[in-house]
Amino acid sequence: MKTYIILTGLLICFLFTTATAEIDEDIRIHKSCKICGMSRETFAQSRMRIEYDPEHIVGTCSIRCAALDMSLNMGRVPTSIQVGNVTDGHLIDAEKASWVIGGRKEGVMSTRGKWAFQDKAAAEKFMATNKGKSGTFQDALKAAFTDLYTDLKLFWDSMKKSGQ
């Protein structure tokens, strides 16, 4: 019985160390967002990693900044797009993720949140607490582009009101 407990403890430590190493490696390579400069470690649950080819890999803090990067690289087709899983910060395939768009939890770099979950049940639990609607990566990306316009307009309008 003691051996079982010790082996279980060692396995848990190994899994935690391996999972943390994955997060640390991605963030070590891309410490800050290429677009806005924010810390990708701070925003591990929303960060994105876009691979256009092995020599051109981009790290961003959010889907908003990823959308901007993709628009600046329209001549390149991403071979891999990953996003931070809200529940643990690990990178997951953005196309396969269960996305929650909108709701009570404000987004990163945008008023409307766009959150990715590896597990559909976790996304549904999040929606039960925070509202929002389920969607695909394409839905979230479209929302990111729409929100960019909305957020810019709000910013410009506030600058005009303040006389700047």
N, C-alpha and C positions, 0 to 999 in steps of 0.2 A: 504494500500500500504506500509506503514511504517513497519507493522508487517511482510509482505512478505519479504521485504528487510532485516530486522533483522534476520528472520528465515533462509533465504538463506545464509547470512553471517555466522551465527552460524553453519549451516550445512557444509559449506566450511571449517571452522576452525576445526570442528570435524573430517572431512575426512582427512585433512592435518595432524592433530595430530595422528590419527590412523595409517596412512601410515608411518609417521615418527617413530612411536613407533615400528612398525614391523622391520624396518631397524635397529633401535637402539637396540632392543632386540637380534637380531641375532648377531650383532657386539659386543654387551656387552658380550655375551657368548663366542664368538670366535673373539677376538680383532685382532689377527694377524694370518697370514697364517701358518698352521701346517708345511708346507714343507719349505718355504723360509723365513718366519718371517715378510713379508711385511704387512702393515696396510690394513685390510679388509675394514675399513671405507674409506680410500683414494681410494680404488679400488672397491667401492660398485657396480659399473656397470659391473664388470667382475667377482665378487666374486662367489664362489660356496659353496654349503652346501650339503654334502653327508651323508645320514643316512643309516648305515648298519643294525642297530637295535637301540632301544631306548637308550641303554647304550653306543653306539658307533656312535657318530655324529662328523663329521670332517668339519672344515671351511677352505677354501683355498681362495687365492686371484684371481685365474684364472683357466681356463680349463687345462692349462699346469700342474699346481701344483695338480689339481684334478686327472689328468691322472696318475701322479706319485703316488699319494696316492692309487688310485685304483689298480695300478700294485703292490704296496706293500701289498695290502689286497686282493690278488687274491682268497683267500679261502672264502671271504665274498661276498655276492651279495647285492648291494645297494637296499634298499626298497624305497628310495626317493633320487632324485638328482635335486637340484634347482640351478638356476643361476640368477645373477643380470640382470634385464632388463635394457638395455642400456639407454632407455629414462627416467627412473625415479629411478633406483637402487633397486626397489623392487624385491624380490625373486620370480621367476616363475619356473614352471616345465620345466626342461631342455629338456625333450623328446618332449614336445608340442611347444616349442619355435621355432620361425623362426630364423635361424642362417645365418649370413653373414660371409663368410670365405675369407680372403685376402682383397685386396683393398689398398687404400692409408693410412688408419689409422693403425699405428703400433699397435701390440698387447701388452698385458700385459705378461711379462716374455717370450715373443717370438716375433720375427720380424713380422711374419704374424699374423694379427688379426683374432680373432674368436669372434664374437659379437652376443649376443642373444637378441631377441625382442619378446615381448608378441604379438605384432600386426604385421601381415605380411605387411601391408601398411607402417608401420614405417621402416621395414627392406628394403622395396623397395625404400623408400625415401632416406635412408642412402646410399644404393647402387648407387642411381642416383648422389649423391655428392661424395662418397668415392670409388666407384667401388666395386669390390669383387663379389663373386657369392653366390647364396642362397644354403642352404643345411640343413641337419638334424643334430640332436645332434650326431648321429653316424659319420656323415661326419666330424663334428668339432672335435670329439674325435680322429678320425683317423688322421686328420691333426695335432692335438696336439702331437701325438706320432711321426709322421714324422718330424715335426718341431723340436722336442727335439733332434733328431739325427743331423739334419742340423745345429742347433744352437750350439750344442756341437762340431761338426766338425769345424765350423768357429772359435770357441773359442780355440780349441786345435791347429789349424793351426796358429792362431795369436800368441799363446804362443811359438810355435816352432820357428816362425820367429823372435820373440824378444829374443830368447835364453833361455827361462825359462823352 
